[in-house]
């Protein structure tokens, strides 16, 4: 019913030696968080807070595309289950018309030459009514129920989500994801072709987004016409009116 953070609970159970894979599911988080340590609004209002734990045989160099691959699979599940058209904003936001319906946070413990374990956290706004958001989120957040105009069966959706995430994880570890990653990303990418600004290490870079490369880096066309800039990390915003 309630946990401080599903990612933190998954990390505690990994540290205690629990076999993987497993998933932590909660109706409410008291200290939910997203990227860069930001708070994630996690009230008990019909939403889903989940973390999947794995111990993969992967090199650290394989990690950059992991969250992106999981993200497009979550988008595919939402599209098929809810008959709506979600988008993904690099690297970890699930959107509808610029309003956030979900976010992902992948955390890993990495040794020198291999990944020890991975926690893939996913918060999804399933059934929050339109008037339930705090004032500061009212224009920024949405839920799947708002998009479908009817409540979702949270148990059925969660069962489908678990199956999809486990399948996507297996495809990633086996390397099979490379066959379809580009097509799925292009299907759901909300940034491609639109003017964006990337804030990285205190510097700002602007230009049209040009998708992602094979390593999961965001590509941004430089105004000078040179090769696209590549960003492994950074805070991305759409330019006003884009």
Secondary structure per residue as TSV (DSSP state, phi and psi in degrees):
chain	resnum	aa	ss	phi	psi
A	1	X	-	360.0	-38.7
A	2	X	-	-149.6	142.1
A	3	X	B	-150.5	157.4
A	4	X	S	-64.8	-50.8
A	5	X	-	-156.0	130.0
A	6	X	H	-63.5	-34.8
A	7	X	H	-63.5	-42.5
A	8	X	H	-66.1	-39.8
A	9	X	H	-64.9	-41.0
A	10	X	H	-61.9	-41.6
A	11	X	H	-63.4	-39.7
A	12	X	H	-63.4	-41.7
A	13	X	H	-71.8	-33.2
A	14	X	H	-62.2	-45.0
A	15	X	H	-62.8	-29.0
A	16	X	T	-82.6	-3.0
A	17	X	T	93.2	14.8
A	18	X	-	-62.4	134.0
A	19	X	-	-63.4	149.3
A	20	X	S	-110.7	161.1
A	21	X	S	-80.2	154.1
A	22	X	E	-148.7	165.3
A	23	X	E	-133.1	139.8
A	24	X	E	-103.8	126.4
A	25	X	E	-122.7	137.9
A	26	X	E	-143.5	151.9
A	27	X	S	-88.1	-21.1
A	28	X	-	-150.8	144.2
A	29	X	B	-120.4	139.0
A	30	X	S	-91.7	-19.4
A	31	X	S	-139.1	49.9
A	32	X	-	-64.8	146.8
A	33	X	B	-145.7	156.9
A	34	X	-	-117.7	-155.9
A	35	X	G	-62.7	152.4
A	36	X	G	59.8	25.5
A	37	X	G	73.6	11.9
A	38	X	-	-71.6	146.2
A	39	X	B	-69.3	143.0
A	40	X	-	-114.5	118.6
A	41	X	-	-59.8	116.8
A	42	X	-	-134.1	47.5
A	43	X	-	-73.8	163.1
A	44	X	S	-84.4	72.7
A	45	X	S	-127.5	39.6
A	46	X	S	87.7	13.0
A	47	X	-	-97.9	177.6
A	48	X	E	-124.4	126.5
A	49	X	E	-121.6	121.4
A	50	X	E	-143.5	151.5
A	51	X	E	-142.9	129.3
A	52	X	E	-106.9	132.6
A	53	X	E	-114.6	135.8
A	54	X	E	-139.3	155.2
A	55	X	-	-123.2	87.1
A	56	X	-	-86.9	161.3
A	57	X	-	-99.7	79.4
A	58	X	-	-134.4	150.9
A	59	X	-	-84.1	150.9
A	60	X	G	-55.1	-29.2
A	61	X	G	-64.9	-17.6
A	62	X	G	-81.2	-11.3
A	63	X	G	-69.6	-34.8
A	64	X	G	-56.0	-30.3
A	65	X	G	-92.1	-3.0
A	66	X	H	-61.9	-53.5
A	67	X	H	-62.4	-38.3
A	68	X	H	-63.6	-43.3
A	69	X	H	-64.9	-43.6
A	70	X	H	-62.9	-38.9
A	71	X	H	-62.0	-44.2
A	72	X	H	-69.6	-29.4
A	73	X	H	-69.8	-38.4
A	74	X	H	-63.1	-41.2
A	75	X	H	-61.8	-41.6
A	76	X	H	-62.3	-42.2
A	77	X	H	-61.5	-47.7
A	78	X	H	-59.3	-44.5
A	79	X	H	-61.1	-43.1
A	80	X	H	-75.8	-37.2
A	81	X	H	-77.7	-40.0
A	82	X	H	-104.9	-10.5
A	83	X	-	58.6	46.8
A	84	X	-	-130.4	177.5
A	85	X	-	-122.1	85.7
A	86	X	-	-75.6	157.0
A	87	X	E	-122.7	161.0
A	88	X	E	-120.8	131.7
A	89	X	E	-106.4	118.8
A	90	X	T	-52.9	133.3
A	91	X	T	-103.1	-4.8
A	92	X	T	-149.6	13.9
A	93	X	E	-107.5	138.4
A	94	X	E	-106.5	123.3
A	95	X	E	-126.7	157.7
A	96	X	E	-132.5	113.7
A	97	X	T	51.0	44.4
A	98	X	T	82.1	-4.6
A	99	X	E	-103.0	137.4
A	100	X	E	-82.8	129.3
A	101	X	E	-110.3	-13.4
A	102	X	E	-166.8	160.7
A	103	X	E	-146.8	153.3
A	104	X	E	-122.7	146.9
A	105	X	E	-142.0	110.0
A	106	X	E	-100.2	128.0
A	107	X	E	-126.7	136.8
A	108	X	E	-135.9	147.2
A	109	X	E	-101.9	123.0
A	110	X	E	-123.4	127.7
A	111	X	-	-85.7	-175.5
A	112	X	S	-59.5	-39.2
A	113	X	S	-128.2	5.5
A	114	X	S	-156.4	159.5
A	115	X	E	-85.0	127.1
A	116	X	E	-78.5	-47.8
A	117	X	E	-161.0	162.0
A	118	X	E	-132.4	138.1
A	119	X	E	-118.9	119.6
A	120	X	E	-103.7	108.5
A	121	X	E	-97.0	138.8
A	122	X	E	-139.9	120.4
A	123	X	E	-107.6	125.5
A	124	X	E	-126.9	129.7
A	125	X	-	-82.5	101.8
A	126	X	-	-87.6	-60.1
A	127	X	S	-124.7	17.8
A	128	X	-	-61.9	125.8
A	129	X	-	-70.6	157.6
A	130	X	G	-57.8	-32.9
A	131	X	G	-89.2	9.3
A	132	X	G	-91.2	-8.6
A	133	X	S	-79.8	146.2
A	134	X	-	-58.4	156.1
A	135	X	T	-54.9	-37.9
A	136	X	T	-72.6	-12.8
A	137	X	T	-109.6	-7.2
A	138	X	T	-56.6	-35.5
A	139	X	T	-96.5	-2.9
A	140	X	T	-109.1	-22.7
A	141	X	B	-113.6	155.7
A	142	X	-	-149.2	173.4
A	143	X	-	-129.9	163.7
A	144	X	H	-63.4	-36.2
A	145	X	H	-62.9	-34.5
A	146	X	H	-64.5	-35.0
A	147	X	H	-76.1	-34.4
A	148	X	H	-93.3	-11.1
A	149	X	T	64.2	20.6
A	150	X	S	-154.1	151.8
A	151	X	-	-65.1	150.3
A	152	X	-	-95.6	150.7
A	153	X	-	-78.0	102.4
A	154	X	H	-63.2	-35.8
A	155	X	H	-67.7	-44.1
A	156	X	H	-64.5	-42.7
A	157	X	H	-63.6	-43.3
A	158	X	H	-64.1	-40.5
A	159	X	H	-60.7	-42.4
A	160	X	H	-65.7	-38.6
A	161	X	H	-62.8	-45.9
A	162	X	H	-59.1	-44.7
A	163	X	H	-61.6	-41.6
A	164	X	H	-68.9	-41.8
A	165	X	H	-66.1	-41.8
A	166	X	H	-64.4	-40.1
A	167	X	H	-64.3	-45.8
A	168	X	H	-61.7	-39.0
A	169	X	H	-63.0	-45.9
A	170	X	H	-60.5	-43.2
A	171	X	H	-63.6	-35.5
A	172	X	H	-68.2	-47.5
A	173	X	H	-63.1	-38.6
A	174	X	H	-76.7	-13.2
A	175	X	T	85.6	0.0
A	176	X	G	-68.6	-19.6
A	177	X	G	-61.7	-24.8
A	178	X	G	-62.2	-23.9
A	179	X	G	-68.9	-30.7
A	180	X	T	-123.6	-4.7
A	181	X	H	-57.5	-50.1
A	182	X	H	-60.1	-44.2
A	183	X	H	-64.3	-43.4
A	184	X	H	-66.5	-40.6
A	185	X	H	-63.1	-46.0
A	186	X	H	-64.1	-29.6
A	187	X	H	-66.1	-35.0
A	188	X	H	-111.8	-6.8
A	189	X	B	-64.1	120.4
A	190	X	S	-92.6	-6.8
A	191	X	S	-97.0	-28.0
A	192	X	B	-53.6	126.8
A	193	X	T	81.8	-1.6
A	194	X	S	-107.4	146.9
A	195	X	E	-70.1	128.1
A	196	X	E	-130.1	162.7
A	197	X	E	-123.9	132.0
A	198	X	E	-111.9	124.8
A	199	X	E	-101.6	120.1
A	200	X	E	-142.3	120.8
A	201	X	T	52.2	40.6
A	202	X	T	81.5	-0.9
A	203	X	E	-109.4	149.6
A	204	X	E	-113.9	135.9
A	205	X	E	-130.0	134.5
A	206	X	E	-128.7	151.3
A	207	X	E	160.0	174.4
A	208	X	E	-71.8	135.5
A	209	X	E	-70.5	143.9
A	210	X	E	-128.8	34.0
A	211	X	E	84.2	-158.1
A	212	X	E	-127.0	157.4
A	213	X	-	-93.9	-175.5
A	214	X	T	-65.0	-19.7
A	215	X	T	-92.9	1.6
A	216	X	-	88.2	4.6
A	217	X	-	-74.8	141.5
A	218	X	E	-73.9	133.6
A	219	X	E	-102.5	132.0
A	220	X	E	-130.9	124.7
A	221	X	-	-72.2	128.0
A	222	X	-	-74.3	146.3
A	223	X	T	-66.3	-20.4
A	224	X	T	-78.4	-8.4
A	225	X	S	86.3	5.4
A	226	X	-	-74.6	-175.0
A	227	X	S	-59.2	150.1
A	228	X	-	-58.5	145.1
A	229	X	E	-77.0	144.8
A	230	X	E	-115.6	132.4
A	231	X	E	-124.7	119.1
A	232	X	S	-82.5	-23.3
A	233	X	S	-154.3	164.4
A	234	X	-	145.7	165.9
A	235	X	E	-101.4	122.3
A	236	X	E	-110.9	133.6
A	237	X	E	-130.7	144.7
A	238	X	E	-77.4	139.0
A	239	X	-	-66.6	146.9
A	240	X	T	-58.5	135.5
A	241	X	T	82.8	0.2
A	242	X	-	-76.7	360.0
